[in-house]
Each structure stands twice: as C-alpha cells, then as structure tokens.
Amino acid sequence: MTASYPNLRMRRTRAAAWSRALHRENVVTPADLIWPLFVTEGKAVEEPIATLPGVSRWSVDGIAARAKEAAALGIPCIALFPNTPAGKRSDDGAEALNPDNLMCRAIRAIRDACGDGIGVLTDVALDPYTAHGQDGLVDDAGYVVNDDTVAMLVDQALNQAAAGADIIAPSDMMDGRVRAIRMALEMNGHTNVQIMSYAAKYASAFYGPFRDAVGSRGLLKGDKKTYQMDPANGEEALREVALDLAEGADSVMVKPGLPYLDIVRRVKERFEVPVFAYQVSGEYAMIEAAVAAGAGERDALVLETLMAFKRAGCCGVLTYHAAYAARLLVG
C-alpha cells in the first residue's frame, strides 16, 4: 500500500450506511443455514431441553412442521438427530438399522410434508443408538473398533438413503467410512445422495448439551479421544480432509465452529471445496447464557457469529439459531 493519510481515510467508506453496504465483503442469508432438529417418540410432543434454552425435541409430526417452517424461511436444509428411547438402545446399536426407527420416520414425514422443497441431512454414527454412548462398536477392553463399526455405518447410511435422505453426514470419525459409504450408495442406486463428512471433528468440551438432547450424556462410558481429534492439532485436520475428499465426500465439515475458525480457513484455502461448520450446542448455550445474564444482545451476537463463519470461508453453518437468524435476515 502506497497511499497514506489524509489521501486515504479508511473511515471514508464507513461514514454512511449505504456505503458500508456497498463495500461489505461477506453477506449472510437464510440460504447459508442448516437447522439441526432433535426427534423424539410420541405425537404432538415438544420437550424443551434444559441445557439448550429455546431448543426442543419434537415428535415426528412436529419435525414435519418445523421442516415446513424452515422452507418458508428460506432455510435450504435441516439436520436430524434422534433421541432413541432407552429400551431400543443396545451395545451394537442395532436400532440404527431399523427402517422404521425415529430417523427414518422423520425423513418420510418431511418428504410427505415438503416434497423436495427442503434438503434432509442425516447423522451417521451409532452414539444415539448404543447403550454405552460411543459412536461405534466396542471390544471387551472398551476400545471402539474401526472396521466392524464402518460396516454398521454403511448399513445405517443405506437405511437413511432408502428413507429419502439427501445428505449423509458421517460424524463418527472412523477411518475409511467415507469410501465405504460412497461405494455402497453407488452400488444401491443412490448416486445423487451427497456425503457431507465430519472431516475435522474434535474431541471438544463444547458438546455437553447435545448429549443431553440425544440422551447419551449419562450413558457415555469413557471419552471419545481415540477417534475424535485432539484440539491441539491443525495439520492433522488437513490430512483428514484430504482423505475424505479422496474417498468421495462432496463437502466437509469442521466441528466445533467458532473455536476452530482457523481450521475452516486453512481447509478452504488448501482444498477450495465446500466447507461447512457446526456451531455446536455449547456455543449456542454460551450465547443464550450471555443474553440471560445481560452481557450481550441476542440479535447482534447471533448475526456476528454467523458472519464470522462466512468470513472464514464457510459455505454454510449448522446452527440451532437458524430459524431465529433467518427471521432476522428476512426482516
């Protein structure tokens, strides 16, 4: 830069609202949002989640209504997570393969309510179905075994695709699962079903409220550090992303979001592919806690954090504030 003050006054383009809008580098719209929703058993059920104020579990009929609401707000996709009843959880997570499980029923209800008017992203991992709360099958020593888990994940993905899922999102962090799922989808006629890989998912302290929402917090034995990533590592995330892209992922996700914006930026710059981030339950809860304490204003906090994701390079963001933010954005 050769210009200097007063020939260049950086405040000049900030002096009026029209000028700030004209020079704005990034814009957030409802089309940038994915709305995570929690499914529970019953009919006409709404169960508020204490650790996620403003977020509820919905029965299948309520999920269909939320999908219609999302479509009306211009949100292009919803993400589904089941709260499987305790009686249907098992060590092998077999309920994940039931074609009439909560996830599959919710997918079909959304299709009946919305047709192809909204995308449905489904979580592929066994933790909502296992009695031990781990994302995969465990051996006698409590270690999550990789290849046997991958075989289960493939069948789980096919089950969801058959029900009408648009995007399969493996969140388990098992090695080789993207290739196995992609091959199975191709072989079974699901060629247009996308894979959004949780490529860089960290063993984070920010997941607590989510585990409450799907009923796994009290069940979890041990931790997930043998398969989720060490928060200290960045280069490893790039290796994970490279592997998942080579195996057939259409897009990749970084999770959590705000604490890992550096990873989002590095992935975007290195690979130039669609990158998403998950603004996870702990991030949402912190914003709501700040608002409740009078330490911040919700509208501004929500929109500023979403802009941070876009500025870092995200194509879109999974956020529990999606419907709230969409209403703000459309006025």
Buried (B, 14 or more C-beta within 10 A) or exposed (E): EEEEEEEEEEEEEEEEEEEEEEEEEBEBBBEBBBBBBBBBBEEEBEBEBEBBBBBBBBBBBBBBBBBBBBBBBBBBBBBBBBBBEEEBBBEBBBBBBBEEBBBBBBBBBBBEBBEEBBBBBBBBBBBBBBBBBBBBBBEEEEBBEBEBBBEBBBBBBBBBBBBBBBBBBBBBBBBBBBBBBBEBBEEBEBEEBBBBBBBBBBBBEBBBBBBBBBBBBEBBEEEBEBBBBEBEBBEEBBEBBBBBBEBBBBBBBBBBBBBBBEBBBBBBEEBEBBBBBBBBBBBBBBBBEBBEEEEBEBEEBBBEBBBBBBBBBBBBBBBBBBBBBBEBBEE
